[in-house]
Amino acid sequence: MPTVGETARIFIQGQIRPVIFLVCSKCGNARWVRCDFKRTTDRCQGCASIKKLTDAERLEHRIVRDRKYRAEHREMAKIKAKAYRENNREKIRESRRLRNAKPGFSAMNVAKVKEWASKNPDKVKVNQTITNFNRRSKIGSKVTKKVIQLVVSRDQNICHLCHKKINKGEESIDHLIPVCLGGSNEAINLRQAHKHCNSKRSWNKPAQLLLVNRLD
């Protein structure tokens, strides 16, 4: 068997042409290739003719591959993602800063967020509720989606103030003990209520103070 780099002369297409024995860097196949012209790659003709992916196509392939892996290995993906975030906080911050500094990125991101929000109004409402609770809360645990789902499944869309059914678009979450008085964001301190029922009273009115007795 010839060695890599060995040259010879072979009859090709009616002519005797110089060839060299090379190993393709992509597929690993060894073969004789012509060397009577300048070569720009160390791949065989089949591999060299494969269409090269653009940056956008390569990114799309990677996104699809990552989504497939996370779907098949959900728990393992969560563990790896959490470990990566804890070990690379500064790297993540710098990457986000560079990404946000790109021209036109903010406008593109805003457009994507608006498009997603228009398609998922229910999720937007839950996320806004969680964000507002966590922003106002200075003590206790943070509100999570699981807590909101637990409250909704427990109260069955019945207002705890007027005891009437809550229609879509009228729902809100109320604290029995207000956050300003040390109330927590745990499910035991949260109830479903109409927006208008929730906004009628203040934390220091008798109607609000009577609700505290429900926890006893």
N, C-alpha and C positions, 0 to 999 in steps of 0.2 A: 504494500500500500504506500502511495506517495506521502511525503511529509508536508506539513504546512509551509507554504512559501516556495515550494519546489516549482520550477518553471519547465515548460515543454512547448512543443509546436504540434498543433493538431489540425487536421483537415476539417474546416468548418465552412459551410455554404460555398463550396467550390473553391475555397482558397485555404492555404496553410497559414494559420494565425497563431501568434504566441499566446499562451495561456499560463495561468498560475493557479496553484492548488490552495484554496482558502476555506476557512470555516466561518459560516454565517454567524454574526454576533447575536442575531435574534432567534433563529430556529435551531442553530447548532449543527446544521447539515454541512458536510464537507463535500466540495465539488470543484471541478475545474472551471475557471472563469477567464474571459478574455482580458488581456492586459495591454492591448495595442492602442488603448485610449485612456485618458485620465479618469481614474475612478474617484468618486466623491463619497463613497460609502463602503463599509466592509460587510454589507448585507448581500444576500443572494438576490437574484432578479425578482423572485416572487415576493420576498419580504420588502424589497426596496420600492416595489410598485404599489404597496398598500397605502391607501390615502392617509395622510397625517391629519390628526384631529386638531381643530382650532382650540384656543384657550376656552372659549365658551362651551364647545362640545365636550372637552375634557372635564370641565367643571360640572356639566350636566350628568356625565357618566358617573362621576364621583358621588354626586348627590343621590342618584338613583341607587348606587351600590350601598351607600350608607343607610338609606331608608330601608332597603331590603334587609340589611344586617340587623338594624334596630327592631324591625318587625319580627324577625326570627329569634333574636336573642335580647328580648326587651329588658329583663332584669340585669343581665350582664352588661348591657349597654349603659344602663343607669349607673351601675357601680363604677364603670370605667370613666364615664363622663364626670361624675362627682369627684373621683380621685384626680382626674386631669385638672378640673377647676381649682381644687385645693392646692395643687402643686405648681400651678402656672398662672397665678393671679395677675402678676405684673405683665406677663406676656399677653394675656387676654386683654388687659386694659390698653396696652400699647397697640394691639391689633385693632381694637375697636376705634381708638383715636385716629389711626391712619385710615381706616375704612370711612369714618365719618368725615374726614378731611377731603375726601375725593370730590371733585366738582360734580354737582348734580345728584350726589348720592342721597342727600336729605329729601329732595323733591321726589325721587324715585321711591324712597322708603315710605314717605307719607302717602303716595299714591297706592302702594301695596297695602298699607295699613287700612286705608279707607275702603279699598276693594274688599278686604277680608271682613271688615266690620259690617259692611252692607250685606254680606252673605251670612254672617253669624251674629245677629243682634242679641240672641239669648246669652251667648258666651260673653259678649261685650258687657252686658248688664251685670253678669256675675263677677267678672273681673273688676269692673268699676266699683262694685259693692265691697269686694275684698280690699281693693286699694284704699278706698276711703276709710274703712274701718282700721286698717293697719296704720294709716297716716295719723289718724286721730288718737290711736291707742298709745299710751306711754308705758303701760304695765300689762302684765298678763301675756297670754299666748296670742299669736297672730291668727287671723281668720284664714282658713284654707277652703278650697273647693269642697273638700269632704265635709267640713263643718256646715257649709251652706246647704249641701245636699241632705245632710242629716236633719237640719232644721226644717227643710221643706217636706221631707218624707214624714217627719213627726207631726207637723202642724197641718198637713194636707190642705194647704192654701186657704186656711181659715184665719181671719184676723183675730188676734187675741184681745183686741180692744172692743170691737163691735160685734164679734162672733159671727160675721157674715163672710160669704165666700169671696175670695180675692180673684178678680178677673185678670187676664193677661194685660200687662202694662200698668197695673195698679199696685204691684207687689213691692214691698220694702222689708228690710230687716230692722227690728227694734231691739234696743238693750233694755232689759228690766232694770238693772242698775246702770245708770249712765257711766260712760267712760270717765267723765270729769269727776265722778264721785268714787272712782276706783273700780268700776265694773270691768269685767274681763270680756274677752272675745270668745269664750267657750260656749258650746251649744246650750248649756244649762242657763246661760244669761241672755240668750237670743230667742226672739219670737218673730213670727211673720205678722205683718200688719199692712193695712192700706197706706198708701202714701199720704192721703189727706188725714187719716186718723193719726198717723205718726207725727205729722207736722202741726197738728192742732195744739198740742200741749208742749210745755217746756219741762226741763228736768226737775224744776223746783215746785211745780204745781201739785196739788193734792192727788190728782189722778195718776201722776207719775209715781208719787211716793207710795201710793197704795199697792202698786205693782211689786214693790220690794217684798211685801209679805208673802207673795207666791213662792218665794225661794225658801221660806222657813218650813 
